[in-house]
Amino acid sequence: MAAASEPERWFLPGVRAIGAASLLSDLGHEVPTALLPSFLATTLDLGAARAAAALGVIEGVADGAAGVARFGGGPLADDPARRRRTAVGGYATTAVFSSAIGLATATWQVGVLRSVAWAARGARGPSRNALLADIAPPSAYGKAYGFERAMDNLGAIGGPLLALALVALVGVRGAILVSFVPGALAAVAIVAAVRLAPRLAERERRPLRLRVRPVLRSPLGGLLAGIAAFELANVAATLLILRTTDLLAPGESYSRTAVLLYAGYNLAATLVAVPAGHLADRRGPTVVLVLGAAAFAAAFAGFALAGASVPLLALLFVLAGLGIGVGETAQSAAVAAFAPPGLRGSAFGLVAALQAFANLAASAVAGLLWRAVSPEAAFLYLAAWAGLAAVVFAGAATRGRGGG
């Protein structure tokens, strides 16, 4: 009887509302993301070379703003009232400023709008994750966060497809402007989640301060070294696409097969998230983190050694997708389970900032190694970090820290 009622215990309306918010928000902001190169090069008439340079600066500044905002969003998320307002405001702000890129007439305007949208997206993350911990029962954190990650990844798959359909109907500017609609619906969904969340006991308002030491002293602290190593291997997926293009179509700037394989990467991440969460609930998040890191290590070692074999490359993309889908789900479940309950916001903020800056370092160092040494060296470097993460997580699981 207990097994039959299990879905009702965790798949609550509030959990579904947060999943809908992640899906809709990704559908919205992936439209301008997919169209940004074309918007800069053609609509703003920069040409390919100047657009590439501008895109690098814009995305670098926006990612930096998102990382800082994630860190700063942690203290806001510690307080129930603040985290609910921050979640709603973050989704609404992302929708407005991301779609407003369609009104831009100069490159600097695109940069400002993109940075504000990404900062809002970063700030809302700890609050959304803490809100989900308010709603979901502790015994089902893994499934709840797996569902949220699956919806997010599904949005990442559907966003570029939606962009193509909208461009055919209303053009590039119109498509970016229309992306406000799913973004606004995401804000509505998070408002619904807030209303469906249980009322928490009011606590005395504390100063806005990121409480790092209590988080480090909690059981979560023992996993942060492994999370850092995992994220130092979590390179931008564009590097996987570039490696595949080099192998399958050397000298070409585009490979349709590589793009299709990247879709498989996103699909694998989507499909594995909920099963990974279910396993985290049964065996503990740390055991699942070992599996995610091992999948990453195998995928990157494969990209270092692979030849021009489409089936092998497809397997490697799927392995990498499994690694990110499993890893992201288990990390969120670990924060919810092992951080001090009153400091979950600070914990999610700390982990999110660690993820952001480690990911930046992963892509930057791998890119430098690719240029200075070889692609093989770059991917072996990433595989080494992933292997180290697997060892650290395995040690933590053996000691019983997060092992369930």
C-alpha positions in Angstrom: 0.0 0.0 0.0 2.9 2.3 0.8 4.5 1.7 -2.5 1.2 2.4 -4.3 0.8 5.8 -2.7 4.5 6.8 -3.1 3.9 9.1 -6.2 1.3 11.1 -4.3 3.8 11.7 -1.4 6.4 13.4 -3.5 4.8 14.4 -6.8 2.9 17.2 -5.2 1.3 20.2 -6.9 4.1 22.4 -5.7 6.8 20.1 -7.1 5.0 20.1 -10.4 4.7 23.9 -10.4 8.5 24.3 -9.8 9.2 21.7 -12.6 6.8 23.7 -14.9 8.7 26.9 -14.0 12.0 25.3 -15.0 10.7 24.0 -18.2 9.0 27.3 -19.3 11.9 29.5 -18.3 14.3 27.4 -20.3 12.0 27.4 -23.3 12.0 31.2 -22.9 15.6 32.1 -22.4 17.0 29.4 -24.8 15.3 31.2 -27.7 17.5 34.4 -27.5 20.4 32.1 -26.6 20.0 30.1 -29.8 19.4 33.3 -31.9 22.1 35.6 -30.3 24.9 34.8 -32.9 22.5 35.5 -35.8 21.1 38.6 -34.1 24.6 40.1 -33.6 26.0 39.1 -37.0 23.0 39.8 -39.2 20.3 41.9 -37.4 22.9 44.3 -35.9 25.1 43.9 -39.0 28.4 43.1 -37.2 29.5 40.3 -39.5 30.7 36.9 -38.4 34.2 37.9 -37.0 33.0 40.9 -35.0 29.9 39.0 -33.8 32.1 36.2 -32.5 34.3 38.6 -30.6 31.3 40.4 -29.2 29.5 37.1 -28.2 32.6 36.0 -26.3 32.6 39.2 -24.2 28.8 39.3 -23.7 28.6 35.6 -22.6 31.7 35.9 -20.4 30.3 39.0 -18.6 26.9 37.4 -18.3 28.2 34.1 -16.9 30.3 36.1 -14.4 27.3 38.1 -13.3 25.3 34.9 -12.9 28.0 33.3 -10.7 28.2 36.3 -8.4 24.4 36.5 -8.2 24.2 32.8 -7.2 26.6 33.4 -4.4 24.7 36.5 -3.2 21.4 34.8 -3.6 22.2 32.3 -0.9 21.6 34.6 2.1 18.3 35.8 0.5 17.2 32.1 0.3 17.8 31.4 3.9 14.7 33.4 5.0 11.4 31.8 3.9 9.7 35.1 2.9 12.8 36.5 1.1 13.4 33.3 -0.8 9.8 33.3 -2.1 10.1 36.9 -3.3 13.5 36.3 -4.8 12.3 33.3 -6.7 9.3 35.1 -8.2 11.3 38.3 -8.9 14.1 36.3 -10.5 11.9 34.4 -12.9 10.0 37.6 -13.9 13.2 39.7 -14.4 14.8 36.9 -16.5 11.8 36.9 -18.8 11.6 40.7 -19.2 15.3 41.4 -19.8 16.0 38.3 -21.9 13.2 39.0 -24.3 14.0 42.7 -24.4 17.2 41.8 -26.4 14.8 41.8 -29.3 14.5 45.6 -29.0 18.3 46.2 -28.9 19.9 48.4 -31.6 23.5 48.3 -30.3 25.9 45.6 -29.1 26.3 47.2 -25.6 22.6 47.1 -25.1 22.6 43.3 -25.8 25.4 43.0 -23.3 23.6 44.9 -20.5 20.2 43.1 -21.1 21.9 39.6 -21.2 23.9 40.3 -18.0 20.9 41.5 -16.1 18.8 38.5 -17.2 21.6 36.1 -16.3 22.2 37.8 -12.9 18.5 37.4 -12.1 18.6 33.7 -13.3 21.6 33.2 -11.0 20.0 34.9 -8.0 16.8 32.9 -8.2 18.5 29.5 -8.2 19.2 29.1 -4.5 15.7 30.4 -3.6 14.0 28.0 -6.1 16.1 25.0 -4.7 15.3 26.0 -1.1 11.6 26.4 -2.0 11.6 22.9 -3.5 13.1 21.6 -0.2 10.2 23.3 1.6 7.7 21.5 -0.5 9.1 18.0 -1.1 9.4 15.4 1.8 13.0 14.7 2.8 12.6 11.0 1.9 12.0 12.1 -1.7 14.4 15.0 -2.3 16.2 13.0 -5.0 13.1 12.4 -7.0 11.9 16.0 -6.6 15.2 17.5 -7.7 15.5 14.9 -10.5 12.1 16.0 -11.8 13.1 19.7 -11.7 16.4 18.9 -13.5 14.5 16.8 -16.1 12.1 19.7 -16.8 15.1 22.1 -17.1 16.9 19.8 -19.6 13.6 19.3 -21.6 13.4 23.1 -21.9 16.9 23.2 -23.1 16.0 20.7 -25.9 12.8 22.5 -26.8 14.1 26.1 -26.7 16.2 26.0 -29.9 13.4 24.1 -31.7 10.9 26.8 -30.6 13.4 29.5 -31.8 13.5 27.9 -35.3 9.7 27.8 -35.5 9.3 31.4 -34.3 11.9 32.8 -36.7 9.9 31.2 -39.6 6.8 33.0 -38.4 8.0 36.4 -37.0 11.7 36.8 -37.8 14.7 37.0 -35.4 13.7 40.1 -33.5 10.1 39.0 -33.2 11.1 35.5 -32.0 13.2 37.0 -29.2 10.4 39.3 -28.2 7.8 36.5 -28.2 10.1 34.5 -25.9 8.7 36.7 -23.1 5.6 34.5 -23.1 7.0 31.3 -21.8 9.3 33.3 -19.5 6.2 35.1 -18.0 4.4 31.8 -17.7 7.4 30.5 -15.7 7.0 33.4 -13.3 3.3 32.5 -13.0 4.2 28.9 -12.2 6.7 29.9 -9.5 4.0 32.1 -7.9 1.8 29.0 -7.9 4.6 27.0 -6.2 4.9 29.7 -3.5 1.2 29.5 -2.8 1.3 25.7 -2.7 4.3 25.6 -0.4 3.6 24.9 3.3 3.7 27.8 5.6 6.9 27.8 7.6 7.2 29.1 11.2 8.2 32.7 11.2 11.7 33.3 12.4 13.5 36.5 13.5 14.9 38.3 10.5 18.7 37.8 10.4 21.2 40.1 8.6 21.8 39.2 5.0 25.1 37.3 5.4 26.4 34.1 3.6 27.1 31.7 6.4 29.9 29.6 5.0 31.5 28.1 8.1 28.3 26.4 9.4 27.8 24.9 5.9 31.4 23.6 5.9 31.0 22.1 9.3 27.8 20.2 8.2 27.9 16.8 6.6 27.7 18.7 3.2 31.1 20.1 3.9 32.8 16.7 3.3 31.3 16.6 -0.2 32.4 20.0 -1.4 35.9 18.9 -2.5 34.3 16.2 -4.6 31.7 18.7 -6.0 34.5 21.1 -6.9 36.5 18.4 -8.7 33.3 17.2 -10.6 32.6 20.8 -11.7 36.2 21.4 -12.8 35.6 18.5 -15.3 32.2 19.9 -16.3 33.3 21.6 -19.5 30.9 23.5 -21.8 29.2 21.1 -24.1 30.4 23.2 -27.1 33.8 21.7 -26.6 32.3 18.2 -27.2 30.7 19.5 -30.4 34.0 21.0 -31.6 35.9 17.8 -30.9 33.3 15.8 -32.8 33.4 18.3 -35.7 37.2 18.0 -35.8 37.0 14.2 -36.0 34.1 13.9 -38.4 34.5 17.0 -40.6 38.0 18.3 -40.2 38.4 21.9 -41.5 34.6 22.5 -41.4 32.9 24.9 -39.0 29.7 23.0 -38.7 28.7 19.3 -38.5 25.1 18.3 -38.5 26.0 15.0 -37.0 27.7 16.8 -34.1 24.6 18.9 -33.4 22.4 15.8 -33.5 24.7 14.0 -31.1 24.5 17.0 -28.8 20.7 16.7 -28.8 21.3 13.1 -27.6 23.4 14.4 -24.8 20.6 16.7 -23.6 18.0 13.8 -24.0 20.2 11.5 -21.9 20.5 14.1 -19.2 16.7 14.6 -19.2 15.8 10.9 -19.1 18.2 9.9 -16.3 17.4 12.7 -13.9 14.3 11.2 -12.2 15.8 7.6 -12.0 19.0 9.1 -10.5 16.9 10.9 -8.0 15.1 7.8 -7.1 18.4 6.0 -6.5 19.6 8.9 -4.4 16.6 8.5 -2.2 17.2 4.8 -1.8 21.0 4.6 -1.5 22.1 8.2 -0.7 23.2 11.1 -2.9 26.9 10.3 -2.5 26.6 6.9 -4.1 24.9 8.5 -7.1 27.6 11.2 -7.3 30.1 8.4 -7.7 28.2 7.1 -10.7 27.9 10.6 -12.3 31.7 11.3 -11.8 32.6 7.9 -13.2 30.4 8.5 -16.3 32.1 11.8 -16.8 35.6 10.3 -16.5 34.7 7.5 -19.0 33.2 10.0 -21.5 36.1 12.5 -21.5 38.7 9.7 -21.7 36.8 8.4 -24.7 36.7 11.8 -26.3 40.5 12.0 -25.9 41.1 8.6 -27.5 38.2 8.3 -30.0 38.5 8.3 -33.7 36.0 9.2 -36.4 33.4 6.6 -35.4 29.9 8.0 -35.1 28.5 5.1 -33.0 31.4 5.5 -30.5 31.0 9.3 -30.4 27.2 8.9 -29.9 28.0 6.6 -26.9 30.4 9.2 -25.5 27.8 12.0 -25.8 25.2 9.8 -24.0 27.8 9.0 -21.3 28.5 12.7 -20.8 24.8 13.4 -20.7 24.2 10.7 -18.1 27.1 12.2 -16.1 25.6 15.7 -16.0 22.0 14.5 -15.5 23.1 12.2 -12.6 25.5 14.7 -11.1 23.3 17.8 -11.0 20.4 15.8 -9.5 22.6 14.2 -6.8 24.3 17.5 -5.9 20.9 19.2 -5.3 19.6 16.3 -3.3 22.8 16.3 -1.2 22.5 20.0 -0.4 18.9 19.6 0.6 19.6 16.5 2.7 22.9 17.4 4.4 23.0 21.2 4.8 21.6 22.7 8.0 17.9 23.2 7.4 18.0 26.9 8.3 20.9 27.5 6.0 19.9 25.7 2.9 19.8 28.9 1.0 23.5 29.7 1.9 24.4 26.1 1.0 22.7 26.2 -2.4 24.3 29.6 -3.0 27.8 28.4 -2.1 27.4 25.3 -4.2 26.0 27.2 -7.2 28.8 29.7 -7.1 31.3 26.9 -6.8 29.7 25.3 -9.9 29.7 28.5 -11.9 33.4 29.5 -11.3 34.7 25.9 -11.6 32.8 25.4 -14.9 34.4 28.7 -16.2 37.8 27.3 -15.2 37.1 23.9 -16.8 36.3 25.5 -20.2 39.1 28.0 -20.0 41.9 25.6 -19.0 40.6 22.9 -21.4 40.6 25.5 -24.2 44.1 26.6 -23.4 45.3 23.0 -23.4 43.6 22.3 -26.7 45.4 25.2 -28.3 48.8 24.8 -26.6 49.1 21.0 -26.5 46.3 19.0 -28.2 42.6 18.1 -27.9 43.7 14.8 -26.4 45.5 16.6 -23.6 42.4 18.7 -22.9 40.1 15.8 -22.5 42.5 13.7 -20.5 42.8 16.7 -18.1 39.0 16.8 -17.7 38.9 13.0 -17.3 41.5 13.3 -14.5 39.3 15.8 -12.5 36.2 13.6 -13.0 38.2 10.5 -11.8 39.4 12.5 -8.7 35.8 13.4 -8.0 34.7 9.8 -8.2 37.5 8.8 -5.7 36.5 11.6 -3.3 32.8 10.7 -3.4 33.6 7.0 -3.0 35.6 7.8 0.1 32.7 9.8 1.5 30.2 7.0 0.8 32.5 4.5 2.4 32.7 6.6 5.5 28.9 6.8 5.5 28.9 10.6 4.9 25.9 10.9 2.6 25.9 7.3 1.7 22.4 6.7 2.9 
